[in-house]
Amino acid sequence: MNTPNQDVRAQVMNEIMTTVRLAEESGLDGYAEARRVYPAVPTGVISEAWARFDLARDEAWWLQAERTIEGEIIQRAIAAKPEGGEA
Protein backbone atom coordinates (compact mmCIF):
# COMPACT_ATOMS: atom_id res chain seq x y z
CA MET A 1 0.00 0.00 0.00
CA ASN A 2 1.31 3.42 -0.93
CA THR A 3 1.80 6.08 1.68
CA PRO A 4 0.33 9.54 1.04
CA ASN A 5 3.85 10.79 0.25
CA GLN A 6 4.37 8.06 -2.36
CA ASP A 7 1.05 8.99 -3.97
CA VAL A 8 2.07 12.64 -4.16
CA ARG A 9 5.44 11.71 -5.65
CA ALA A 10 3.78 9.48 -8.23
CA GLN A 11 1.32 12.23 -9.16
CA VAL A 12 4.11 14.81 -9.50
CA MET A 13 6.20 12.40 -11.59
CA ASN A 14 3.22 11.64 -13.84
CA GLU A 15 2.53 15.34 -14.33
CA ILE A 16 6.12 16.03 -15.34
CA MET A 17 6.19 12.96 -17.60
CA THR A 18 3.01 14.19 -19.29
CA THR A 19 4.67 17.53 -19.96
CA VAL A 20 7.70 15.74 -21.42
CA ARG A 21 5.51 13.50 -23.60
CA LEU A 22 3.39 16.35 -24.94
CA ALA A 23 6.48 18.40 -25.72
CA GLU A 24 8.15 15.51 -27.53
CA GLU A 25 4.97 14.82 -29.52
CA SER A 26 5.01 18.49 -30.56
CA GLY A 27 8.61 18.24 -31.75
CA LEU A 28 10.06 20.05 -28.75
CA ASP A 29 12.79 18.97 -26.37
CA GLY A 30 10.80 17.34 -23.58
CA TYR A 31 13.50 17.79 -20.97
CA ALA A 32 13.96 21.48 -21.75
CA GLU A 33 10.20 22.02 -21.73
CA ALA A 34 9.85 20.36 -18.32
CA ARG A 35 12.66 22.58 -16.99
CA ARG A 36 10.86 25.63 -18.40
CA VAL A 37 7.42 24.66 -17.06
CA TYR A 38 8.70 23.53 -13.65
CA PRO A 39 11.69 25.78 -12.85
CA ALA A 40 11.51 25.10 -9.09
CA VAL A 41 11.70 21.32 -9.50
CA PRO A 42 15.19 19.93 -8.89
CA THR A 43 17.16 18.79 -11.92
CA GLY A 44 17.27 15.22 -10.59
CA VAL A 45 13.49 15.00 -10.48
CA ILE A 46 13.16 16.36 -14.03
CA SER A 47 15.87 13.94 -15.17
CA GLU A 48 14.09 11.01 -13.55
CA ALA A 49 10.79 11.96 -15.20
CA TRP A 50 12.49 12.26 -18.60
CA ALA A 51 14.27 8.93 -18.08
CA ARG A 52 11.00 7.20 -17.20
CA PHE A 53 9.35 8.72 -20.27
CA ASP A 54 12.25 7.60 -22.45
CA LEU A 55 12.21 4.09 -21.00
CA ALA A 56 8.46 3.81 -21.66
CA ARG A 57 9.03 5.02 -25.24
CA ASP A 58 11.78 2.43 -25.73
CA GLU A 59 9.57 -0.31 -24.30
CA ALA A 60 6.76 0.64 -26.70
CA TRP A 61 9.24 0.44 -29.60
CA TRP A 62 10.41 -3.02 -28.51
CA LEU A 63 6.85 -4.28 -28.16
CA GLN A 64 6.02 -3.04 -31.66
CA ALA A 65 9.19 -4.62 -33.08
CA GLU A 66 8.39 -7.92 -31.39
CA ARG A 67 4.82 -7.90 -32.72
CA THR A 68 6.10 -7.11 -36.22
CA ILE A 69 8.67 -9.89 -36.10
CA GLU A 70 6.16 -12.37 -34.68
CA GLY A 71 3.70 -11.41 -37.43
CA GLU A 72 6.32 -11.97 -40.11
CA ILE A 73 7.28 -15.35 -38.64
CA ILE A 74 3.64 -16.40 -38.51
CA GLN A 75 3.10 -15.30 -42.12
CA ARG A 76 6.15 -17.30 -43.25
CA ALA A 77 4.96 -20.33 -41.31
CA ILE A 78 1.54 -20.16 -42.90
CA ALA A 79 3.03 -19.77 -46.37
CA ALA A 80 5.70 -22.45 -45.94
CA LYS A 81 5.34 -25.89 -47.43
CA PRO A 82 5.36 -28.55 -44.71
CA GLU A 83 8.57 -30.56 -44.58
CA GLY A 84 8.17 -33.86 -46.32
CA GLY A 85 4.58 -33.07 -47.08
CA GLU A 86 2.63 -31.81 -50.01
CA ALA A 87 1.68 -28.25 -50.52
N, C-alpha and C positions, 0 to 999 in steps of 0.2 A: 504494500500500500504506500502510495506517495504521501510525503508530508506536504503541508501547505507551501513550504519553501520550494520543494521540488516542482510542484505544480506551477508556481510563479516562474521559476527558471525555465521550465518547458514552454510556457506561454511566451515568455520574452524571446527565447531562442526561435520558436516558430514564427513570431512576428518579424524578426530580423531575417530569417530564411525566406520568408515570403517577399520581403523587400528585395533581397538578392535575386530571387527567381524572377520576379516581375521586371527588374532592371535587365537581367540577362536576356529575357524574352524580348525586350525592347531594343536589344543591341547595345546596351550600356554595360559598363563594368560594374558587376554586382557588388563587389567588395567596396569600390569607391562610392557607390551610391549608398550603401549601408553606412559608411563612415560619414557621408554628407547628411543623411537623414537622422542618424543617431550619434551626434558628435560627442555626447557625454558618456557613451558606452565605451568601456575599455577595449583597446585593440585586440586583446586576447579573446574577448567574447565575440567581436565581429569576425575574427579569424576562425573561431570555432564554428560559427553559423555558416560562414562561407564554405568551410571544409565539409560540413554535414551536407550542405546543398550539393557540392561538387561530388561527394561520395554517392548521394542519391541519384545524381545525373549519370554517373558512371555505371551504377547498378542497373539503371533503366536501359542503358546502352547494351550492357552484357545480356540482359534478359531478351532484348530484341534480337541480338545476334544469335543467341541460343535458339530462339524460336525459328529464326530464318534458317539456320543450319539444320535443325530438326525437320523443318518442312521440306527442305531440299533432299534430305536423306530419305524421308518418307516417300517423296515423289519418285526418287530413283528406285526405291524398293518396289513400289507399285509397278513401275515401268519395266523392271528387270525381268528377264526370262529366268524361270526357276532352274537351278542347277540340275542337270540330268533329266529335266522334264521337257515337256513340249510347251511351246508358247501359244 
